[in-house]
């Protein structure tokens, strides 16, 4: 590949890319801490969380140095400088290799898909997958014989190949096999995201995973008739490969979402479930690993150190708040005034309980029995954690809008049966927004308490790196 002389704008955009979002999309572990994120990675020395990320800037408190997004991809993910910039720009940049002056607008730089050169054997990859990941040799051999797993010759990384319906490689992900130093995993440039590492059997079951090693681990854990089933690793949490697989294999009807048991995996499962329903699939099931992911379950089985599951704190808090809601008596002649009073009290739970009681009242008027227990079940069933985004200020604004809409509806002098149902629904929506705001406020309080209770290193070096 020719050297690319990137423009200043290209370098600025690449260096200021949202690192936390990029890492999350590519299956890396990040944890939000206040207004920053921690990058969590594992190497031969164990698991580390010493890297702080803010936007495109980062600082490694352990090693006392930092920089911007391009340098991060070089140091932690093994990219070259050129590939780092292209990756952070999404495969497109305005710069061109040296060429005669032309009045035509520059074409975007897109690196063509090319598999890494294979090694003459795959001893290192085989040892890595069996001894460190505990995957059965027969399962590795099966995929190796299909040319879907191999070892690259330059770095001896594990390469997982995604093929199209004709068996032509279209996508590949690379995973380091080092037992020391910084580990990494990347998607080969130019990969077609409509394809991914997979196996297709002859029954109607499709099992979906975030990464190839998760998929291989699940097959190791549940070997019976595994070749009859179908499996696909999304290489993150993208749905395009899943939809393409279902399009090409119309016999697949039962879908099992086997994403990680952490915040990203839980949100991915809910989002995929909704996408699949939109495409007409109804037999959708969630299978959660007991630990953080399926390979961690496999490590536990063999007595190795493993990472536990990471509950979705926001979702758990919301559902807990719903479960603890109690009945409230209301005065039918003062609903609007009492709604304002409940809102002004800043007691979000009281506001939710009042709004649900008022909603139930209006439904009874039109002959619909919908008691509190049913409303609580509906709130729990309708809640989608992947859509519950935004800070306290955003959720407060949504609650205020819901209150305004509810009061406008309540103040209508006379209402038809359908209008009364609309009033009931708007009051129900107020309860939902109140509970979401209460959840967010609790999360902020917990984060603040954690920050004050933990001994944290001075952020002076981080501030220095951000201005440098």
SULTA-V911810 format. One record per residue. N is the residue number from 1. PHI is phi in radians with two decimals (999 if undefined). PSI is psi as a letter, one per 40 degrees, with the letter a starting at -180 (NA if undefined). BURIAL is + if it has 24 or more other ideal C-beta (glycine too) atoms within 12 Angstrom, else -. Layout:
N&PHI&PSI&BURIAL + N&PHI&PSI&BURIAL
This chain:
1&999&h&- + 2&-1.18&i&- + 3&-1.17&h&- + 4&-1.80&h&+ + 5&-1.56&g&- + 6&-1.14&i&+ + 7&-1.31&i&- + 8&-1.07&d&- + 9&-1.15&d&- + 10&-1.02&d&+ + 11&-1.15&d&+ + 12&-1.12&d&- + 13&-1.14&d&+ + 14&-1.16&d&+ + 15&-1.17&d&+ + 16&-1.81&e&+ + 17&-1.10&i&+ + 18&-1.27&h&+ + 19&-1.11&d&+ + 20&-1.07&d&+ + 21&-1.14&d&- + 22&-1.04&d&+ + 23&-1.12&d&+ + 24&-1.09&d&+ + 25&-1.09&d&+ + 26&-1.77&e&+ + 27&1.40&e&+ + 28&-1.43&i&+ + 29&-1.66&h&+ + 30&-2.29&i&+ + 31&-2.30&h&+ + 32&-1.35&h&+ + 33&-2.34&g&+ + 34&1.12&b&- + 35&-1.63&e&- + 36&-2.10&i&+ + 37&-2.24&i&+ + 38&-1.84&h&+ + 39&-1.61&h&+ + 40&-1.94&h&+ + 41&-2.40&i&+ + 42&-2.12&h&+ + 43&-2.38&a&- + 44&-1.07&d&- + 45&-1.58&e&- + 46&2.05&a&- + 47&-1.72&h&- + 48&-2.21&i&- + 49&-2.37&f&+ + 50&-1.53&e&+ + 51&-1.68&h&+ + 52&-1.74&h&+ + 53&-2.15&h&+ + 54&-2.45&h&+ + 55&1.15&b&- + 56&-1.73&e&+ + 57&-1.85&i&+ + 58&-2.54&i&+ + 59&-2.53&h&+ + 60&-1.67&h&+ + 61&-1.17&d&+ + 62&-1.16&d&- + 63&-1.78&e&- + 64&1.03&f&- + 65&-2.72&i&- + 66&-2.80&a&+ + 67&2.92&a&+ + 68&-1.98&a&+ + 69&-1.02&d&+ + 70&-1.06&d&+ + 71&-1.13&d&+ + 72&-1.07&d&+ + 73&-1.09&d&+ + 74&-1.19&d&+ + 75&-1.37&d&+ + 76&-1.80&d&+ + 77&-2.01&e&+ + 78&1.39&e&+ + 79&-1.36&i&+ + 80&-1.34&i&- + 81&-1.03&d&+ + 82&-1.06&d&+ + 83&-1.17&d&+ + 84&-1.07&d&+ + 85&-1.12&d&+ + 86&-1.08&d&+ + 87&-1.08&d&+ + 88&-1.23&d&+ + 89&-1.59&e&+ + 90&1.27&f&- + 91&1.54&e&- + 92&-2.25&h&- + 93&-2.61&i&+ + 94&-1.48&d&- + 95&-1.28&i&+ + 96&-2.31&i&- + 97&-1.16&i&- + 98&-1.03&h&- + 99&-2.77&i&- + 100&-0.99&i&- + 101&-1.07&h&- + 102&-2.37&i&- + 103&-1.54&e&- + 104&-1.35&i&- + 105&-1.13&i&- + 106&-1.15&h&- + 107&-1.47&i&- + 108&-1.12&i&- + 109&-1.48&h&+ + 110&-2.18&h&- + 111&-1.35&h&+ + 112&-1.19&i&- + 113&-1.25&h&- + 114&-2.62&h&- + 115&-1.17&i&+ + 116&-1.04&i&+ + 117&-1.08&h&- + 118&-1.31&i&- + 119&-1.39&i&- + 120&-1.23&d&- + 121&-2.54&i&- + 122&-2.28&f&+ + 123&-1.10&d&- + 124&-1.18&d&+ + 125&-1.13&d&+ + 126&-1.08&d&+ + 127&-1.13&d&- + 128&-1.06&d&+ + 129&-1.22&d&+ + 130&-1.50&d&+ + 131&-1.54&d&- + 132&-1.69&d&+ + 133&-1.87&e&+ + 134&1.12&f&+ + 135&-1.46&i&+ + 136&-1.12&h&+ + 137&-1.00&d&- + 138&-1.10&d&- + 139&-1.23&d&+ + 140&-1.07&d&+ + 141&-1.07&d&- + 142&-1.00&d&- + 143&-1.28&d&+ + 144&-1.14&d&+ + 145&-1.15&d&- + 146&-1.55&e&- + 147&1.10&f&- + 148&-1.74&e&+ + 149&-2.34&h&+ + 150&-2.73&i&+ + 151&-1.94&h&+ + 152&-1.40&i&+ + 153&-1.37&d&- + 154&-1.39&d&- + 155&-2.04&e&- + 156&1.08&f&+ + 157&-1.42&i&+ + 158&-1.48&h&+ + 159&-1.99&h&+ + 160&-1.94&h&+ + 161&-1.85&h&+ + 162&-1.83&h&+ + 163&-1.99&i&+ + 164&-1.44&a&- + 165&-1.15&e&- + 166&-1.77&e&- + 167&1.39&e&- + 168&-1.61&h&- + 169&-1.03&h&+ + 170&-2.22&e&+ + 171&-2.65&i&+ + 172&-2.70&i&+ + 173&-2.10&i&+ + 174&-2.07&h&+ + 175&-2.23&h&+ + 176&-1.23&i&+ + 177&-2.01&e&+ + 178&-1.22&i&+ + 179&-1.70&e&- + 180&-2.52&i&- + 181&1.33&a&- + 182&-1.48&h&+ + 183&-1.51&i&+ + 184&-2.71&i&+ + 185&-2.54&h&+ + 186&-2.41&i&+ + 187&-1.69&h&+ + 188&-1.08&h&+ + 189&-0.96&i&+ + 190&1.46&e&- + 191&-1.11&i&+ + 192&-1.55&h&+ + 193&-1.21&e&+ + 194&-1.36&e&+ + 195&-2.27&i&+ + 196&-2.77&i&+ + 197&-0.97&h&+ + 198&-2.80&i&+ + 199&-2.53&h&+ + 200&-2.11&h&+ + 201&-1.68&a&- + 202&-2.15&e&- + 203&-1.83&a&- + 204&-1.71&e&- + 205&-1.70&h&+ + 206&-2.13&h&+ + 207&-1.87&h&+ + 208&-1.97&h&+ + 209&-2.28&i&+ + 210&-1.41&d&+ + 211&-2.48&i&+ + 212&-0.98&d&+ + 213&-1.16&d&+ + 214&-1.06&d&+ + 215&-1.08&d&+ + 216&-1.13&d&+ + 217&-1.18&d&+ + 218&-1.08&d&+ + 219&-1.09&d&+ + 220&-1.12&d&+ + 221&-1.26&d&+ + 222&-2.24&g&+ + 223&-1.43&d&- + 224&-1.01&h&- + 225&0.97&f&- + 226&-1.10&d&+ + 227&-1.21&e&- + 228&-1.36&d&- + 229&-1.53&i&+ + 230&-2.05&i&+ + 231&-2.44&i&+ + 232&-2.57&h&+ + 233&-1.84&h&+ + 234&-1.33&e&+ + 235&1.04&f&+ + 236&2.17&b&+ + 237&-2.26&f&+ + 238&-1.56&i&+ + 239&-1.71&e&+ + 240&-1.06&d&+ + 241&-1.18&d&+ + 242&-1.15&d&+ + 243&-1.12&d&+ + 244&-1.17&d&+ + 245&-1.12&d&+ + 246&-1.20&d&+ + 247&-1.14&d&- + 248&-1.46&e&- + 249&-2.22&g&+ + 250&-1.23&e&- + 251&-1.38&e&- + 252&-1.37&h&+ + 253&-2.15&d&- + 254&-1.74&h&- + 255&-2.00&h&+ + 256&-2.02&h&+ + 257&-1.54&h&+ + 258&-1.97&f&+ + 259&-1.20&i&+ + 260&-1.05&i&+ + 261&-1.64&g&+ + 262&-2.55&a&+ + 263&-1.05&d&+ + 264&-1.12&d&+ + 265&-1.18&d&+ + 266&-1.14&d&+ + 267&-1.18&d&+ + 268&-1.08&d&+ + 269&-1.11&d&+ + 270&-1.15&d&+ + 271&-1.14&d&+ + 272&-1.11&d&+ + 273&-1.00&d&+ + 274&-1.18&d&- + 275&-1.10&d&+ + 276&-1.15&d&+ + 277&-1.10&d&- + 278&-1.09&d&- + 279&-1.65&e&- + 280&1.62&e&- + 281&-1.60&h&+ + 282&-2.02&d&- + 283&-1.54&g&- + 284&-2.09&h&+ + 285&-2.25&i&- + 286&-1.86&h&- + 287&-2.03&h&+ + 288&-1.64&h&+ + 289&-1.16&i&+ + 290&-1.20&d&- + 291&-1.86&a&+ + 292&-1.01&d&+ + 293&-2.63&a&+ + 294&-1.23&d&+ + 295&-1.27&d&+ + 296&-1.14&d&+ + 297&-1.12&d&+ + 298&-1.17&d&+ + 299&-1.07&d&+ + 300&-1.06&d&- + 301&-1.04&d&- + 302&-1.66&e&- + 303&1.36&e&- + 304&-1.56&i&- + 305&-1.14&h&- + 306&-2.42&i&+ + 307&-1.65&h&+ + 308&-1.31&i&- + 309&-1.09&i&+ + 310&-2.09&h&+ + 311&-1.04&i&- + 312&-1.40&g&+ + 313&-1.04&d&+ + 314&-1.11&d&+ + 315&-1.12&d&+ + 316&-1.09&d&- + 317&-1.12&d&+ + 318&-1.08&d&+ + 319&-1.12&d&+ + 320&-1.13&d&- + 321&-1.08&d&+ + 322&-1.09&d&+ + 323&-1.09&d&- + 324&-1.59&e&- + 325&-1.12&i&+ + 326&-2.14&i&- + 327&-1.14&i&- + 328&-2.34&h&+ + 329&-1.50&i&- + 330&-2.20&i&+ + 331&-1.73&h&- + 332&-1.01&d&- + 333&-1.55&e&- + 334&-2.26&f&- + 335&-1.06&d&+ + 336&-1.09&d&+ + 337&-1.13&d&- + 338&-1.22&d&+ + 339&-1.13&d&+ + 340&-1.09&d&- + 341&-1.11&d&- + 342&-1.12&d&+ + 343&-1.15&d&+ + 344&-1.17&d&- + 345&-1.24&e&- + 346&1.12&e&- + 347&-1.58&g&- + 348&-1.11&d&+ + 349&-1.20&d&+ + 350&-1.05&d&+ + 351&-1.08&d&+ + 352&-1.12&d&+ + 353&-1.12&d&+ + 354&-1.13&d&+ + 355&-1.12&d&+ + 356&-1.20&d&+ + 357&-1.12&d&+ + 358&-1.17&d&+ + 359&-1.06&d&+ + 360&-1.06&d&+ + 361&-1.04&d&+ + 362&-1.21&d&+ + 363&-1.18&d&+ + 364&-1.11&d&- + 365&-1.03&d&- + 366&-1.64&e&- + 367&1.48&e&- + 368&-1.86&h&- + 369&-1.59&h&- + 370&-2.46&g&+ + 371&-1.18&i&- + 372&-1.01&d&+ + 373&-1.03&d&- + 374&-1.20&d&- + 375&-1.14&d&+ + 376&-1.12&d&+ + 377&-1.10&d&- + 378&-1.19&d&+ + 379&-1.03&d&+ + 380&-1.14&d&+ + 381&-1.22&d&- + 382&-1.48&e&+ + 383&-1.22&h&+ + 384&-2.20&h&+ + 385&-1.13&d&+ + 386&-1.23&e&+ + 387&-1.73&e&- + 388&-1.54&g&+ + 389&-2.02&i&- + 390&1.90&i&- + 391&-1.38&a&- + 392&-0.98&d&- + 393&-1.08&d&- + 394&-1.15&d&- + 395&-1.26&d&+ + 396&-1.14&d&+ + 397&-1.09&d&- + 398&-1.17&d&+ + 399&-1.14&d&+ + 400&-1.06&d&- + 401&-1.13&d&- + 402&-1.15&d&+ + 403&-1.10&d&+ + 404&-1.06&d&- + 405&-1.11&d&+ + 406&-1.15&d&+ + 407&-1.15&d&+ + 408&-1.06&d&- + 409&-1.23&d&+ + 410&-1.12&d&+ + 411&-1.51&e&- + 412&-1.18&h&- + 413&-1.09&d&- + 414&-2.51&i&- + 415&-2.31&i&- + 416&-1.34&i&- + 417&-1.02&d&- + 418&-1.15&d&- + 419&-1.17&d&- + 420&-1.11&d&+ + 421&-1.15&d&- + 422&-1.13&d&+ + 423&-1.03&d&+ + 424&-1.07&d&+ + 425&-1.15&d&+ + 426&-1.14&d&+ + 427&-1.19&d&+ + 428&-1.06&d&+ + 429&-1.11&d&+ + 430&-1.06&d&+ + 431&-1.06&d&+ + 432&-1.06&d&+ + 433&-1.15&d&+ + 434&-1.12&d&+ + 435&-1.20&d&+ + 436&-1.12&d&+ + 437&-1.16&d&+ + 438&-1.04&d&+ + 439&-1.09&d&+ + 440&-1.14&d&+ + 441&-1.12&d&+ + 442&-1.15&d&+ + 443&-1.10&d&+ + 444&-1.13&d&+ + 445&-1.09&d&- + 446&-1.11&d&- + 447&-1.11&d&+ + 448&-1.15&d&- + 449&-1.12&d&- + 450&-1.15&d&- + 451&-1.12&d&- + 452&-1.36&d&- + 453&-1.49&d&- + 454&-1.60&i&- + 455&-1.46&h&- + 456&-1.93&i&- + 457&-1.16&i&- + 458&-1.00&h&- + 459&-1.58&e&- + 460&-1.05&d&- + 461&-1.06&d&- + 462&-1.12&d&+ + 463&-1.11&d&- + 464&-1.11&d&- + 465&-1.19&d&+ + 466&-1.22&d&- + 467&-1.61&e&- + 468&-1.51&NA&-
